[in-house]
Amino acid sequence: MMLQTLAQNPEVATQGIYFWLGMIVLAAAVLAVFALILRKLLLGGDDEPASFGFTLADLRDLHAKGELTDEQFDQAKRQMLARGRSMIEDDSAQEPDSGGTSGKPVEENDLG
């Protein structure tokens, strides 16, 4: 019965194909949006690399404004320098020496 209808009216069959093709494309688009949202939620929402949040210049400004005591400034600076050193050591352990650095360790007095 159905084959007789399709043979008699091929336009109906074509419309049905386009309808289901559209539904498949729509479902794929909805799934793609859902996957992107889920990925953002699971990965924390940031595609940017993590940063310290403060630079040494920011710490100096806070210290100059009186928002940090001398002790707080020194402690924060030491922690920031230690993190920087550990990142450099991690990077140098993973990558072969590129010859771009002098090999001299960074001293606290060099940075301020």
C-alpha atoms as an extended CHARMM CRD file, in Angstrom:
* protein
*
       112  EXT
         1         1  MET       CA              0.0000000000        0.0000000000        0.0000000000  PROA      1               0.0000000000
         2         2  MET       CA              2.7370000000        2.4420000000        0.9790000000  PROA      2               0.0000000000
         3         3  LEU       CA              4.8180000000        1.5800000000       -2.0980000000  PROA      3               0.0000000000
         4         4  GLN       CA              1.8150000000        2.2810000000       -4.3210000000  PROA      4               0.0000000000
         5         5  THR       CA              1.4100000000        5.7330000000       -2.7170000000  PROA      5               0.0000000000
         6         6  LEU       CA              5.1080000000        6.5390000000       -3.1330000000  PROA      6               0.0000000000
         7         7  ALA       CA              5.0940000000        5.3640000000       -6.7320000000  PROA      7               0.0000000000
         8         8  GLN       CA              2.0260000000        7.4570000000       -7.5070000000  PROA      8               0.0000000000
         9         9  ASN       CA              3.2590000000       10.6040000000       -5.7170000000  PROA      9               0.0000000000
        10        10  PRO       CA              7.0820000000       10.8940000000       -5.5340000000  PROA      10              0.0000000000
        11        11  GLU       CA              6.8360000000       14.4580000000       -4.1710000000  PROA      11              0.0000000000
        12        12  VAL       CA              5.4800000000       13.0820000000       -0.8840000000  PROA      12              0.0000000000
        13        13  ALA       CA              8.5070000000       10.7960000000       -0.5710000000  PROA      13              0.0000000000
        14        14  THR       CA             10.8950000000       13.6690000000       -1.2810000000  PROA      14              0.0000000000
        15        15  GLN       CA              9.2420000000       15.8690000000        1.3420000000  PROA      15              0.0000000000
        16        16  GLY       CA              9.5310000000       13.0810000000        3.8890000000  PROA      16              0.0000000000
        17        17  ILE       CA             13.2360000000       12.6590000000        3.1620000000  PROA      17              0.0000000000
        18        18  TYR       CA             13.8610000000       16.3850000000        3.5600000000  PROA      18              0.0000000000
        19        19  PHE       CA             11.8890000000       16.4640000000        6.8110000000  PROA      19              0.0000000000
        20        20  TRP       CA             13.9070000000       13.6270000000        8.3800000000  PROA      20              0.0000000000
        21        21  LEU       CA             17.1760000000       15.0050000000        7.0330000000  PROA      21              0.0000000000
        22        22  GLY       CA             16.3490000000       18.3330000000        8.6810000000  PROA      22              0.0000000000
        23        23  MET       CA             15.5190000000       16.5800000000       11.9430000000  PROA      23              0.0000000000
        24        24  ILE       CA             18.8890000000       14.7800000000       11.8960000000  PROA      24              0.0000000000
        25        25  VAL       CA             20.7680000000       18.0510000000       11.2590000000  PROA      25              0.0000000000
        26        26  LEU       CA             18.8190000000       19.7720000000       14.0470000000  PROA      26              0.0000000000
        27        27  ALA       CA             19.5390000000       16.9250000000       16.4670000000  PROA      27              0.0000000000
        28        28  ALA       CA             23.2510000000       17.0750000000       15.6000000000  PROA      28              0.0000000000
        29        29  ALA       CA             23.3190000000       20.8280000000       16.2400000000  PROA      29              0.0000000000
        30        30  VAL       CA             21.5780000000       20.4300000000       19.6080000000  PROA      30              0.0000000000
        31        31  LEU       CA             24.0030000000       17.6760000000       20.6240000000  PROA      31              0.0000000000
        32        32  ALA       CA             26.9870000000       19.8140000000       19.5870000000  PROA      32              0.0000000000
        33        33  VAL       CA             25.7900000000       22.7460000000       21.7200000000  PROA      33              0.0000000000
        34        34  PHE       CA             25.1550000000       20.4080000000       24.6370000000  PROA      34              0.0000000000
        35        35  ALA       CA             28.6500000000       18.9110000000       24.2840000000  PROA      35              0.0000000000
        36        36  LEU       CA             30.2710000000       22.3740000000       24.2600000000  PROA      36              0.0000000000
        37        37  ILE       CA             28.3750000000       23.4320000000       27.3870000000  PROA      37              0.0000000000
        38        38  LEU       CA             29.2270000000       20.1850000000       29.1580000000  PROA      38              0.0000000000
        39        39  ARG       CA             32.8940000000       20.5290000000       28.1850000000  PROA      39              0.0000000000
        40        40  LYS       CA             33.0270000000       24.0800000000       29.5430000000  PROA      40              0.0000000000
        41        41  LEU       CA             31.4460000000       22.9710000000       32.8080000000  PROA      41              0.0000000000
        42        42  LEU       CA             33.7710000000       20.0060000000       33.2520000000  PROA      42              0.0000000000
        43        43  LEU       CA             36.9510000000       21.8790000000       32.3330000000  PROA      43              0.0000000000
        44        44  GLY       CA             36.1990000000       24.8470000000       34.5310000000  PROA      44              0.0000000000
        45        45  GLY       CA             35.0140000000       27.2430000000       31.8670000000  PROA      45              0.0000000000
        46        46  ASP       CA             38.4170000000       28.7220000000       31.0200000000  PROA      46              0.0000000000
        47        47  ASP       CA             40.4290000000       27.9290000000       27.9630000000  PROA      47              0.0000000000
        48        48  GLU       CA             43.0790000000       30.3860000000       29.0900000000  PROA      48              0.0000000000
        49        49  PRO       CA             46.1670000000       29.2050000000       30.9250000000  PROA      49              0.0000000000
        50        50  ALA       CA             46.2240000000       29.6610000000       34.6650000000  PROA      50              0.0000000000
        51        51  SER       CA             48.0150000000       32.7320000000       35.9490000000  PROA      51              0.0000000000
        52        52  PHE       CA             49.2720000000       33.9300000000       39.2910000000  PROA      52              0.0000000000
        53        53  GLY       CA             46.6110000000       36.6250000000       39.5250000000  PROA      53              0.0000000000
        54        54  PHE       CA             49.2140000000       39.1850000000       40.6150000000  PROA      54              0.0000000000
        55        55  THR       CA             52.4610000000       40.3660000000       39.1450000000  PROA      55              0.0000000000
        56        56  LEU       CA             55.3670000000       41.7790000000       41.0810000000  PROA      56              0.0000000000
        57        57  ALA       CA             54.3170000000       45.2180000000       39.8630000000  PROA      57              0.0000000000
        58        58  ASP       CA             50.8560000000       44.6640000000       41.3600000000  PROA      58              0.0000000000
        59        59  LEU       CA             52.4360000000       43.6870000000       44.6640000000  PROA      59              0.0000000000
        60        60  ARG       CA             54.6510000000       46.7690000000       44.6070000000  PROA      60              0.0000000000
        61        61  ASP       CA             51.6290000000       48.9830000000       43.9530000000  PROA      61              0.0000000000
        62        62  LEU       CA             49.6970000000       47.4350000000       46.8380000000  PROA      62              0.0000000000
        63        63  HSD       CA             52.7170000000       47.8760000000       49.1060000000  PROA      63              0.0000000000
        64        64  ALA       CA             53.1720000000       51.5010000000       48.0020000000  PROA      64              0.0000000000
        65        65  LYS       CA             49.4920000000       52.2390000000       48.7200000000  PROA      65              0.0000000000
        66        66  GLY       CA             49.8880000000       50.7920000000       52.1910000000  PROA      66              0.0000000000
        67        67  GLU       CA             47.5360000000       47.8770000000       51.5700000000  PROA      67              0.0000000000
        68        68  LEU       CA             50.3520000000       45.3890000000       52.2730000000  PROA      68              0.0000000000
        69        69  THR       CA             52.7440000000       45.5120000000       55.1830000000  PROA      69              0.0000000000
        70        70  ASP       CA             56.4590000000       45.0220000000       54.6220000000  PROA      70              0.0000000000
        71        71  GLU       CA             56.2010000000       41.4600000000       55.9160000000  PROA      71              0.0000000000
        72        72  GLN       CA             53.2200000000       40.6330000000       53.6930000000  PROA      72              0.0000000000
        73        73  PHE       CA             54.9680000000       42.1170000000       50.6680000000  PROA      73              0.0000000000
        74        74  ASP       CA             58.1790000000       40.1660000000       51.3060000000  PROA      74              0.0000000000
        75        75  GLN       CA             56.2720000000       36.9170000000       51.8660000000  PROA      75              0.0000000000
        76        76  ALA       CA             54.1450000000       37.3520000000       48.7310000000  PROA      76              0.0000000000
        77        77  LYS       CA             57.2200000000       38.2390000000       46.6690000000  PROA      77              0.0000000000
        78        78  ARG       CA             59.1120000000       35.1760000000       47.9130000000  PROA      78              0.0000000000
        79        79  GLN       CA             56.1350000000       32.9170000000       47.1230000000  PROA      79              0.0000000000
        80        80  MET       CA             55.7480000000       34.4030000000       43.6510000000  PROA      80              0.0000000000
        81        81  LEU       CA             59.4480000000       34.0130000000       42.8950000000  PROA      81              0.0000000000
        82        82  ALA       CA             59.4270000000       30.4350000000       44.1860000000  PROA      82              0.0000000000
        83        83  ARG       CA             56.4630000000       29.6010000000       41.9320000000  PROA      83              0.0000000000
        84        84  GLY       CA             58.2150000000       31.1960000000       38.9830000000  PROA      84              0.0000000000
        85        85  ARG       CA             61.3860000000       29.2470000000       39.6490000000  PROA      85              0.0000000000
        86        86  SER       CA             59.4970000000       25.9690000000       39.9290000000  PROA      86              0.0000000000
        87        87  MET       CA             57.7040000000       26.6780000000       36.6460000000  PROA      87              0.0000000000
        88        88  ILE       CA             61.0130000000       27.4330000000       34.9470000000  PROA      88              0.0000000000
        89        89  GLU       CA             62.5440000000       24.2570000000       36.3610000000  PROA      89              0.0000000000
        90        90  ASP       CA             59.5410000000       22.2160000000       35.2140000000  PROA      90              0.0000000000
        91        91  ASP       CA             59.7500000000       23.7120000000       31.7320000000  PROA      91              0.0000000000
        92        92  SER       CA             63.4960000000       23.1910000000       31.4600000000  PROA      92              0.0000000000
        93        93  ALA       CA             63.1260000000       19.5870000000       32.6040000000  PROA      93              0.0000000000
        94        94  GLN       CA             60.5360000000       18.9180000000       29.8900000000  PROA      94              0.0000000000
        95        95  GLU       CA             62.2050000000       20.7900000000       27.0220000000  PROA      95              0.0000000000
        96        96  PRO       CA             65.7820000000       20.5420000000       25.7700000000  PROA      96              0.0000000000
        97        97  ASP       CA             67.9540000000       23.6250000000       26.3310000000  PROA      97              0.0000000000
        98        98  SER       CA             67.1830000000       26.1510000000       23.6010000000  PROA      98              0.0000000000
        99        99  GLY       CA             70.2230000000       28.2960000000       24.3240000000  PROA      99              0.0000000000
       100       100  GLY       CA             68.0000000000       31.3540000000       24.8840000000  PROA      100             0.0000000000
       101       101  THR       CA             68.7620000000       31.7310000000       28.5960000000  PROA      101             0.0000000000
       102       102  SER       CA             72.0410000000       32.5540000000       30.2460000000  PROA      102             0.0000000000
       103       103  GLY       CA             71.7010000000       29.8150000000       32.8380000000  PROA      103             0.0000000000
       104       104  LYS       CA             72.0850000000       32.3780000000       35.6370000000  PROA      104             0.0000000000
       105       105  PRO       CA             69.4390000000       31.9880000000       38.3480000000  PROA      105             0.0000000000
       106       106  VAL       CA             67.1570000000       34.9330000000       38.9940000000  PROA      106             0.0000000000
       107       107  GLU       CA             67.8520000000       36.6160000000       42.2950000000  PROA      107             0.0000000000
       108       108  GLU       CA             65.2580000000       38.4980000000       44.3340000000  PROA      108             0.0000000000
       109       109  ASN       CA             67.3510000000       41.6660000000       44.1370000000  PROA      109             0.0000000000
       110       110  ASP       CA             67.2920000000       41.5080000000       40.3310000000  PROA      110             0.0000000000
       111       111  LEU       CA             63.5030000000       41.7890000000       40.3000000000  PROA      111             0.0000000000
       112       112  GLY       CA             63.0620000000       44.4310000000       42.9500000000  PROA      112             0.0000000000
